[in-house]
C-alpha cells in the first residue's frame, strides 16, 4: 500500500468511517464504521470494528471486537479479541484470549492464554500454552499444546502433535478436588506422523510413532512403527497396521 493514503489518529472517544488508510493508531475507545484497509492498525484501549479489517499489521492492546473477518500479515493481541468472521494471517501472537465465530488460518501462531474457534483451523506451526477449543478440525504441520485448561476439537491432524499438561498449573491441583476443572484435551480423532499425548481423551489415535502418556483415555490406537503406552493411561486396544 502506498504512502498516498492518510494516517489516522484517535484519542479518547471517537469514531470514523470505513475506508483505506496508511497507519491507524487508536488510544481510548474507538469505533470504525465499515470495512477498513490499512498498512497498520494499533489499538490501545477498546476497539470496535463494524465490518471487516485488512491490515499489514494489526495490534490490539486491551479489548477488541470485529463484526466481520480479519486478515493480513501479522496479528498480535494483548488482552482479548472477538471476531465474528474468519481470521487469516501469516503470523498470529496471542497473549490473552482470541474468540472466533468462523475459522482461522496462519503460517505460524503462538497462543499464551486461549483461542476459541467456531469452525476449522489450519496452521503450519501452532504452539498453545493454555487452552484451545475448535468446533471443527485443527490441522497443523507442527502442533504443541501445553494444557492449562479444558481443550477440545472434533478432529486433529498434523505431522507432529505433542500434548502435555503443565506440571505446576493451579488447575492440576484443583482437578484433584473437582475433576471437571482438569486440564484435558478431548477429540474424536487424532492423527499424525509423530503423536505424543498426555491428559487426552480420544476415540481413536493414529500415527507412525505414538506415545500415550499419563492421564490419557483412548479407545483405540493404530500405529505403523512404534507405540508406547504409559501404565497410567487407559487404552482400549492398540494395533500395528
Secondary structure, DSSP 4 states (H G I P E B T S, - for coil): --TTSPPEEEEEEEEEEEEEEEEEEEEEEEEEEEEEEEEEEEEEEEEEESS-EEEEEEEEEEEEEESS-EEEEEEEEEEEEEESS-EEEEEEEEEEEEEESS-EEEEEEEEEEEEEESS-EEEEEEEEEEEEEEEEEEEEEEEEEEESS-EEEEEEEEEEEEEEE-TT-HHHHHHHH-GGG---EEEEEEEEEEEEESSEEEEEEEEEEEEE-TT-EEEEEEEEEEEEE-TTSEEEEEEE-
